């Protein structure tokens, strides 16, 4: 394969992977606009107890996400078969949800995706989410709560919306004391 074709393929794979990363961020930050933009309008999301349209999935996912104080969706192993303006992908995920009292929750599985490129944009055309494991995770006994690092004067900059520090350009850290 010529270098130009290899470079073009790398760009296509990168753009698809970026959709997956925006999907995870959109879920965790409750950024419905970002999450919704990962799907084509006519897509179907088959996600365990939910099967439906992207718009309905966003509403359902918010309800699930809000059961936790914080969530993290991690995108792991990713295999992508390109076929012109279509791609067929398997992506492993790891989900963790933090609860106030515990135990915390963890889920593992795979996203089986059909991506379609329309114009110059890749989005999910259809998805089957395979949940392969769910786990209760006890609270850590040997370390302090992460929230004890913050005060009313210097609150935690994490939030589940666009005020989260990850949206700040540039992010502004707390200043060292002393």
C-alpha positions in Angstrom: 0.0 0.0 0.0 1.4 3.4 -1.0 2.2 5.9 1.8 -0.6 8.2 0.7 -3.1 5.4 1.1 -1.7 4.4 4.4 -1.9 8.0 5.7 -5.5 8.3 4.5 -6.4 5.1 6.3 -4.7 6.3 9.5 -6.7 9.5 9.3 -10.0 7.6 8.9 -9.2 5.3 11.8 -8.3 8.3 14.0 -11.5 10.1 13.2 -13.6 7.0 14.1 -11.6 6.6 17.4 -12.3 10.3 18.1 -16.1 9.6 17.9 -15.7 6.9 20.5 -13.8 9.2 22.8 -16.4 12.0 22.4 -19.1 9.4 23.1 -17.4 8.5 26.5 -16.9 12.1 27.4 -20.4 13.1 26.4 -21.8 10.4 28.7 -19.6 11.3 31.7 -20.0 15.1 31.4 -23.8 14.8 30.6 -23.0 16.7 27.4 -26.0 15.6 25.4 -25.1 17.7 22.4 -21.7 16.0 22.2 -23.2 12.5 22.8 -26.0 13.0 20.2 -23.5 14.1 17.6 -21.8 10.7 17.7 -24.8 9.1 15.9 -26.5 9.5 12.6 -30.2 10.4 13.0 -31.4 7.0 11.7 -29.1 4.9 13.9 -30.3 2.3 16.3 -28.7 1.8 19.7 -29.1 -1.7 21.2 -27.8 -1.3 24.7 -28.8 -4.0 27.1 -32.2 -2.9 28.6 -32.5 -0.1 26.0 -33.2 -0.4 22.2 -34.1 2.7 20.3 -33.1 5.9 18.6 -30.1 8.0 19.5 -32.3 10.8 20.9 -34.1 8.4 23.2 -30.8 6.7 24.2 -29.4 10.1 25.3 -32.4 10.6 27.6 -32.1 7.0 28.9 -28.4 7.3 29.5 -28.8 10.5 31.5 -31.2 8.7 33.8 -28.7 5.9 34.3 -25.7 8.2 34.7 -27.4 10.4 37.2 -27.8 7.4 39.6 -24.1 7.9 40.3 -22.1 10.9 41.8 -19.5 10.5 39.1 -18.9 8.1 36.2 -16.0 7.2 33.9 -16.4 5.4 30.6 -13.0 4.2 29.4 -12.4 3.2 25.8 -10.0 0.2 25.6 -9.0 -2.3 22.8 -10.3 -1.1 19.5 -10.4 -3.0 16.2 -11.7 -1.4 13.1 -12.3 -2.9 9.6 -12.6 -0.1 7.0 -14.7 -0.8 3.9 -14.9 2.5 1.9 -17.4 4.8 3.6 -18.3 2.1 6.2 -16.4 0.7 9.1 -17.1 -2.2 11.4 -15.6 -1.9 14.9 -15.3 -3.8 18.1 -14.3 -1.6 21.1 -13.9 -2.8 24.7 -15.1 -0.5 27.4 -14.8 -0.2 31.2 -17.5 1.8 33.1 -17.3 2.8 36.7 -19.9 4.6 38.7 -19.2 6.2 42.1 -21.9 6.1 44.8 -22.2 8.1 48.0 -22.4 5.2 50.3 -21.1 2.3 48.3 -20.5 -0.1 47.0 -19.3 1.5 43.7 -20.3 -0.1 40.4 -18.3 -1.4 37.5 -19.3 -2.8 34.1 -17.2 -4.2 31.3 -18.1 -5.1 27.8 -17.9 -4.2 24.1 -19.4 -1.8 21.6 -20.0 -3.5 18.3 -20.4 -0.6 15.9 -21.3 0.0 12.3 -19.9 3.4 11.4 -20.8 5.2 8.2 -19.1 8.2 6.6 -21.4 10.8 5.1 -19.7 13.7 3.5 -16.5 14.0 5.4 -17.9 12.9 8.8 -17.9 9.5 10.6 -20.7 8.7 13.0 -22.3 5.6 14.5 -24.9 4.1 12.1 -25.9 1.2 14.4 -24.5 -0.1 17.7 -24.9 -3.3 19.7 -23.5 -2.9 23.2 -22.5 -6.2 24.8 -22.4 -6.0 28.6 -20.2 -8.9 29.7 -19.8 -8.2 33.4 -21.2 -6.1 36.2 -19.5 -5.8 39.6 -20.0 -4.2 43.0 -16.7 -2.5 44.1 -16.2 -1.7 47.8 -15.0 1.8 48.8 -11.2 2.1 49.5 -10.5 1.6 53.2 -6.8 2.8 53.2 -7.0 6.2 51.5 -8.9 9.4 52.2 -11.8 10.6 50.2 -10.6 12.6 47.2 -13.0 15.3 48.2 -11.1 16.1 51.4 -8.5 17.8 49.2 -10.9 20.7 48.5 -12.4 23.5 50.5 -15.2 26.1 50.0 -12.5 28.6 49.0 -10.9 26.1 46.6 -13.6 23.8 45.5 -13.2 20.8 43.2 -13.3 21.8 39.6 -15.0 18.6 38.5 -18.6 18.8 37.4 -21.0 16.9 35.2 -21.6 19.7 32.7 -19.7 22.3 30.7 -18.4 24.1 33.8 -16.1 21.1 34.3 -12.4 22.1 34.2 -11.9 20.0 31.0 -13.9 22.6 29.1 -11.7 25.5 30.4 -9.3 26.8 27.8 -6.7 26.8 29.3 -7.4 24.9 32.5 -6.5 26.8 35.6 -5.0 24.8 38.5 -5.1 25.8 42.1 -2.0 27.6 43.3 0.5 26.1 45.7 0.3 27.3 49.3 3.2 28.7 51.1 
